[in-house]
Amino acid sequence: MRILQVSAEIFPLLKTGGLADIAGALPTALQAQGCDVRVLLPGFPAILAGLKEPVRVGVFGTPWGEAVEVRYGALPAISQNDQTVYAYVLVAPGLYDRPGNPYEDANKHPYADNHRRFAALGWGAAHLAHGLDPHWRAELVHSHDWHAALAPACLAVWNAGMGPRVPSVYTIHNLAYQGVFWPQHFGDLGLPGHVFSVQGMEYFGQISFMKAGLSYASHITTVSPTYAREIQTPEQGCGLDGLLRGRAQSLSGILNAVDDHVWNPATDSQLEHHFDVRNMTGKARNKAALQAEVGLTVDAEAPLFTVVSRLTEQKGMPLVLSGLAEILSRGGQLLVLGNGDTQLEQAFALQAKAHPKKVAFRMGYDEAFAHRIFAGSDVTLVPSRFEPCGLTQMYGLKYGSLPLVRRVGGLADTVTDTDLETLDDQSATGFVFDDFHADDYGRAIRRAFALYRRRSDWNRVRQTGMRIAFDWASAAQHYTNLYKSLI
Ligand code: ADP
């Protein structure tokens, strides 16, 4: 099966969140299942710079008259992974040649022409399904998140008259980010008028890329079974729950996995001290090194709570701030790496200043540092308001840092709370609380301290978590079966 994966980011070239990790890992996992996979990406500077041996494949015109060149080349290999992944990249400097964040300017404002930048991505996919590259034609297009969500609509238009039918899969990585634009931009999209309707991509008088994906994809997936159910409710449906309920027969949740070539404490190239479930001395060394690196008291006995996250309300950062006293009064430490909402950034900076040896805050995005944090951390905090899948709790599990999470979305699917029963049957892997409220969160923090004092139980829970594979083979098998059923 010739499968085209379409996304705006891909690890290791360009990453702003979990989408890039998945876009980077899924192609090789699908190749291992026998799929012939290529990816399509916008030509952001970091992506063009990383494309190896690029050759020109062809050119297509956009509805607003700009020419987009399609280049083909190899992506850089992910460490210890000898499989090559090939990519098509859209070369359109007027659209993509901007430094920094791919979606917004230096003032954190979305680019005014984002609808054009990502409409080009959708049309690029449709062209690659219909002969732009004479040597390879996609039999199915799998697009990810709103940036790539126009692909199913472009294919549907093409399917309606201009060529053979090419099915599409659309994966929601986060329903809250929808790509909604003013209706006057509809003309730029190059889609027929009927697409701007309630059955198409019209969303409360505006145009929604997310809704285009949901309306026109042959099948919709999202990144955990629980989130697939949650988004069909008014509470978590972001105004699209009715549409999603209507498409329930074509909607499924496939849990994300973890790329073992990138996230494995026994081989991780970012770590000075390697460790595994049988030999945890490296973990203790990483913790001491991490404490020293960020200026916390080097103390093996102080449980180290960590956050690696976008700093937003969605990620539960207000809870982390409100529960800080609970951690400090019991002799724990907190380390936060992230950026996002200015107010949250300032609040964490203030706390670090007020408690220099107990709280550390690093503002920014730092991939290598994130690895060192999981390796040195005791507890990974992910108290999200909602969470489609969440990757950091899985990284925490693999690196022997017990996740403390809210029972929502993929967090509910990947972490088992510690209680007498789960301790006894050895299924416990972390701490799970229910209400998005400081009280419930605080109780989970206290449970973490209680377990930390029972060191042999703590070690057993940690081992259970570290043994979970979260390997891509089973997720890739689900996707492959889905593709087969649609082609
Ligand atoms: P989301 O995609 O909603 O931000 P996920 O948990 O799915 O959340 O994925 C987040 C990814 O981004 C993880 O790989 C995490 O390690 C990484 N990440 C988040 N913030 C930072 C940061 N400040 N520095 C380095 N990596 C980060």
Boltz pocket constraint, residues with backbone or C-beta under 6 A from the ligand:
constraints:
  - pocket:
      binder: B
      contacts: [[A, 16], [A, 17], [A, 18], [A, 19], [A, 21], [A, 174], [A, 308], [A, 309], [A, 310], [A, 337], [A, 338], [A, 339], [A, 362], [A, 364], [A, 365], [A, 366], [A, 367], [A, 370], [A, 389], [A, 390], [A, 391], [A, 392], [A, 393]]
      max_distance: 6.0
